[in-house]
């Protein structure tokens, strides 16, 4: 099976490399698998339209933080999303 992140015209690693270079972001700070996992959690626990907004807010909050701080921030977003749908 072909990795959909590398499908013709939709090469996610290439896109991330292009975008991080264009925007002056350290590509080492972009954990694609973690972000996709988090996006899935937000989509299922909150709502699909909440994904891009949540990721944008998390991105704003992540600016200037260390990789460990970013990991903690993403864990916090994940916890908030999981709690949102809980009774």
Secondary structure by P-SEA (a helix, b strand, c coil): ccccccccccaaaaaaaaaaaaacccccccaaaaaaaaaaaaaaccccccaaaaaaaaaaaaccccaaaaaaaaaaaaaaaaaaacc
